[in-house]
Amino acid sequence: MLTPAGTPYTHAARDHLWMHFTRHSTFEPTDRGGLGHDVPVIVRGEGHTIWDSRGRHYIDGLAGLFVNQVGHGRTEIAEAMARQASELAFHPLWSFAHPRAIDLAERLASAAPGDLNRVFFTTGGGEAVESAWKLAKQYFKLTGKPTKHKVISRSIAYHGTPQGALALTGIPDAKKMFEPLVPGAFKVPNTNFYRAPEALREDEKAFGQWAADRIGEAIEFEGPETVAAVFLEPVQNSGGCFPPPPGYFERVREICDEYDVLLVSDEVICAFGRIGSMFACDDFGYQPDIITTAKGVTSGYAPLGLMLASDRLFEPFREGTTMFPHGYTWGGHPVSCAAAMANLDIFEREGLSDHVKENAGLFRAALDTLTDLPIVGDVRGAGFFYGIELVKDQQTRETFDDDEAERLLRGYLTPALFEAGLYCRADDRGEPVIQLAPPLTIGPAEFDDIAARLRSVLTDAERHL
């Protein structure tokens, strides 16, 4: 029985639940050398609001984990899942198909750009990225270019936790405990214009061309005959929402075509309206060879990921005994596919893509009001996906050292934001940032509310350094 204080849940969580990316010492009692904090236990959601076991409510400013596009409490999605479970709870896609996977694959292929007509289902984004790298390797082996196996991604970029996806990830601290990783992954500069080389800080397009050309340089250095694919997020998540400069993806596409390298658009976060369109590559006007995505496809009501591949990449698999020897038990789970179909029904019926496009500027404007605070260095992002970079000195862009960042982010901001009724992310993969990616259903009133809560917390931040 749960008491009003939520004690049974918090104690059981502390003693038995191994949480992801979590410092468990935070929740250990002080007599064991911990900090003695209770584990926050979220028990309910409705719209853009979540409640904890103590009855307090919060704005879900991160859509769970960049996931919940249509908001919490959508009973029609739950009902679609229940109907599917009662009809066919499970069957794998290993040489068989089921109606929901077929329906969803057709729907996604119809919405995807160009000839991305083949849908390979996984259970999450890291698996989708893993699948894309494996497909790129096999495709080139099947087409007479067996030495093309290397991949290029960007500094600080996060692409997942499986061994291959982790090799693509550009965050050293995320990888060092698990090395050696899959060999063959190389890094190039990201598109953080705020931290661009000083000579390029006044010309965003020139910076974009410079950053794109580093990809061509890396391909040349490794040898075009060895490079299979470039993995890029439309808006890079880690580091705090780096949008692409004008002309960046146009130049990247030219480079990939020149060297016969596949362009993978990693849209695990950015697809399904997060930037505006169903697929964010459309927002920025480029045609990838593969899209990897997950999260928003079901709005988090069930786990599902996928890889969308072009007809060209599927062509070698049409003949003889050739197959893609890869798969997941739960990939394309019938109940997850039913959740995705209901989620996309809501997305289309309520015009959430148009809503994001019409309101993104207002969200950005609300966050831009925070730039009068000395600690706010930069506000950046696109759609309903923004990062606020925090600095020690606004004029010089001086950042915080490791100890200061630790005190600022974990010692103050994370608990203070939660106390202020705002669930979001205070992160230091790269420079210290606050990230926001709320459900796509919110509007101007919520933008102003989020900005007001951030102002209250950030105004008091310097006192805690």
ABEGO torsion letter per residue (X at the ends): XBBAAGAAAAAAAAAABBBBGBBAAAABBAAAGBAGBBBBBBABBBEABBBBAAGBBBBBAAGGBGABAAEBGBAAAAAAAAAAAAABABBBABGBBBAAAAAAAAAAAAABBEABABBBBBABAAAAAAAAAAAAAAAAAAAGBAABABBBBBBGBBAEABAAAAAABABAAAAAAAOBBBBGBBBBBBABAAABBAAAAABAAAAAAAAAAAAAAAAAAAEAAABABBBBBABBABGGGBBBBBGAAAAAAAAAAAAGBBBBBBAAAABGGAAGBABAAAAAGBBBABBBBBGAAAGGABBBBBBBBBAAAAAAAABEABBBBBEBAABGBAAAAAAAAAAAAAAAAAGAAAAAAAAAAAAAAAAAAAAABAABABBBEBEBBBBBBBBABAAAGBBBBAAAAAAAAAAAAAAAAAAAGBBBBBBABEBBBBBBBBBAABBAAAAAAAAAAAAAAAAAAAAAX
